[in-house]
């Protein structure tokens, strides 16, 4: 369900496994309750954890949990003020319309549970990305979202013609052991200290076989420190 990557007195960083909901779905145990019950987690006075941000059920990787209300408030404010840099890895089904750049546009609900990208720019979702060739015509992506919209990266990659392998909403014809989107990196400043976390999916057994291909490993190695890459400045 999860791996513990780091903890201090204020917060906890976990690697959430794919197909685990951050909320309590029907018939499922709450992720936060399960993490709090772990013998490896050192809780403070109120004996509970607070969700600071969210990941889709499909998405694996770095999830930040606060250990008390004050930390939850401060960290949530960092996200709200866009003072947190987030980086995601994805595997797309084919070569995209462009190999790198910016995807920007308003988003609106489409059919069933899906969303679609519009050409309008009133309150746009903004996602920067780099990409490299993957196995068997697939494409590996490193994405840096500058906003936090629902399904943002899934919709962005779909809009450039390379929807995510195994994504049952946007790539229903693709059959895989999971949807290949992973929260890879997180960096932020908290109480005067800089934190940066990386979670390499190729190093874990439960995160999917596609991360273990030679192409995936080479891409991850090239993108080992995503915050130091030459990301173009956007408005």
Buried (B, 14 or more C-beta within 10 A) or exposed (E): EBBEBEBEEBBBBBBBBBBBBBEEEEEEEBBBEBBBEBEEBEBEEEEBBBBBBBBBBBBBBBBBBBBBEEBBEBBBEBBEEEEBBBBBBBBBBEBBEEBEBBBBBBBEEBEEEBBBBBEEEEEBBBBBBBBBEBEEEBBBBBBBBBEBBEBBBBBBBBBBBBBBBBBBBBBEEBEBEBBBBBBBBBBBEBEEEEBEBBBBBBEBEBBBEBBBBEBBBBBBEEBEEBEEBEBEEEE
